[in-house]
Amino acid sequence: MAKKKSQFPTYKGRPLVRVGSDLYYGNMTEKYVVRLKVKSTKMVNDLEVADKVTIQLMCTDPDIPPRKQVVKSSEKQGLYLAMDIGEIWLDRALNEK
C-alpha cells in the first residue's frame, strides 16, 4: 500500500511549516503546536544560520485569545536545540491525560 505524501516537510513524523522567520511544528488539527521564531542569525561558512530562537508551545483552540494561546515559552541558542526542546514539549503536551 502506498503512503500518502505530505504536502509539507516533516520532522520526526510531524509537519514543519515555515512562514517568514517563524517555523510551526506539529499538526494544526491537534491540541498543541510549537512555534519557533528566529530572533537573530549569524554567518557560518558563507551560510546564514539561526542564532537565537524563541520556542513557544501554543494551544490551537481558535476560541482562546491569542495572548492566552502560549502555554510555555523559552529562548535557546541555535535551531537544533530549539527543535529538540520543542519536540519534547509537544510530545509531553499531546500525551498528557
N, C-alpha and C positions, 0 to 999 in steps of 0.2 A: 504494500500500500504506500503510495507517495505521500510525503509530508507536505503540508500546506506551507507555502513560502510566505514569510512575514514581509510586510512592506517596509518595516524598519529594521535597522541592525539590532542585534540583541547582545546582551552581556549576561552571562550565566542564566540564560533562558528567558530573560525579561527584555522588553523593548527599551531601546535607548534612543531618545529623540533630541536633536539639537535645535534650539531656537536662538539664534544670535550667540551670545556668550553664556546662555543657560543650557543645561542638559537636564532632561527629565528621564528618570529611570523607573520603570515599572509600568504596569498596565492601568490605564485610567478607569477601567471598569472595576478594579479592586478598591478596597477601602483607603489605601495609602499609596503614595508615590514619593520618590525622592527628587528634590530639585538641587542641582549643583550649579552654582553661579560662579563663574571665573571672574575674580576681582582684579587680578593682575597677571601679567605674563612676563616671561624672560626669554632671551635668546640662548639656545644651546646648539652649537654646531650649525649655525645658519637656519635653525628651526625654532619657531615660536612655540613655547610650551607653557602650560598653566603653572602659575606660581602659587598664588593664594586662591583658595576655593572655599566658598561658603556652602555648607551642606544643610538642607532643610528636609525633615520628614514632614510631609503635608497630607492632610486629610482631603479626599477627593469629593466629599459631600458638597454639592453646589448650594445647599441651603445654609451653610455656615459662612459667616462673613470672612472676607479674605484675611484679615488680621488674625483671626482665630483658627485658620486652617493650618498654621505652622504648629506642629506638635513638639518638635525638637530641632535645635539648630546648633551648629558649631562651625569653626573655620579651621582649615588644615592647609599644610604646605604640600602642593602637588596634587594632580588629578588622581593618580593611582591610589594614594592614601585616602582621599576623599571618596572615591568609588568604593573602596573596601569598607569604610565606615558606613556609607550609605546603604550598601548591600546588607550589612549586618542589621542595621536599624530596620530596614524594610522587612527582612525575614522575621525578625522578632515581632514587629507590629502586626504582620499578617498572620502569624501563628499563635498569637495570644488568644486566650479563650474568654 
